[in-house]
Amino acid sequence: VQEVYVLQHSYALQNGCDETKLLGVFSSEDKAQQAIEMYRTLPGFCEHPQDFHLDKYLVDETCWTEGFCTIP
């Protein structure tokens, strides 16, 4: 089973909305951590250094199987 690591950067804006960026999909956690260290030196990202999110996924596996609902 192949694993990948999905790196995103997400933080709340002043208007209450979230700003999320997909930064990469990596073959190992170490490579993803190296990318985080590089991103932390860049404008914008260095102002939000704790807002990186790294998640492990299995290739060809479904992740969200319970559906969803929208609450107005």
Secondary structure per residue as TSV (DSSP state, phi and psi in degrees):
chain	resnum	aa	ss	phi	psi
A	1	V	-	360.0	126.9
A	2	Q	-	-90.8	134.7
A	3	E	E	-108.0	146.3
A	4	V	E	-131.8	158.2
A	5	Y	E	-118.8	119.3
A	6	V	E	-99.7	123.0
A	7	L	E	-107.5	126.0
A	8	Q	E	-130.5	159.2
A	9	H	E	-124.9	123.0
A	10	S	E	-144.4	134.4
A	11	Y	E	-151.6	160.9
A	12	A	E	-85.0	134.6
A	13	L	-	-84.0	167.0
A	14	Q	T	-63.2	-25.5
A	15	N	T	-83.9	3.7
A	16	G	S	92.8	-9.5
A	17	C	-	-82.0	159.7
A	18	D	E	-98.1	143.5
A	19	E	E	-110.6	114.7
A	20	T	E	-126.7	135.7
A	21	K	E	-127.1	131.3
A	22	L	E	-83.1	117.6
A	23	L	E	-99.7	-21.9
A	24	G	E	165.6	163.2
A	25	V	E	-122.2	123.2
A	26	F	E	-119.4	151.7
A	27	S	S	-82.3	-11.7
A	28	S	S	-149.5	157.1
A	29	E	H	-65.6	-36.5
A	30	D	H	-60.5	-43.8
A	31	K	H	-65.2	-37.5
A	32	A	H	-66.3	-41.4
A	33	Q	H	-64.2	-37.4
A	34	Q	H	-62.6	-40.2
A	35	A	H	-64.7	-40.4
A	36	I	H	-59.3	-44.7
A	37	E	H	-61.5	-38.2
A	38	M	H	-67.7	-46.8
A	39	Y	H	-61.0	-35.2
A	40	R	T	-63.0	-13.9
A	41	T	T	-92.1	-8.4
A	42	L	S	-92.5	151.3
A	43	P	T	-54.5	143.3
A	44	G	T	85.7	-58.6
A	45	F	G	-65.4	-36.4
A	46	C	G	-68.8	-18.9
A	47	E	G	-84.2	-11.7
A	48	H	S	-135.0	59.2
A	49	P	T	-70.7	-16.3
A	50	Q	T	-98.6	6.3
A	51	D	-	-102.8	24.1
A	52	F	E	-87.5	141.2
A	53	H	E	-129.4	123.9
A	54	L	E	-119.7	123.6
A	55	D	E	-127.1	140.2
A	56	K	E	-95.2	134.1
A	57	Y	E	-129.1	150.5
A	58	L	E	-94.5	132.9
A	59	V	T	-66.6	138.5
A	60	D	T	67.5	20.5
A	61	E	-	-113.1	138.8
A	62	T	-	-76.2	146.8
A	63	C	-	-115.3	-30.3
A	64	W	-	-120.7	91.0
A	65	T	-	-105.7	-3.6
A	66	E	S	-98.5	3.0
A	67	G	-	76.7	-169.8
A	68	F	-	-157.2	164.9
A	69	C	-	-135.6	155.2
A	70	T	-	-104.9	129.3
A	71	I	-	-107.3	117.6
A	72	P	-	-68.8	360.0
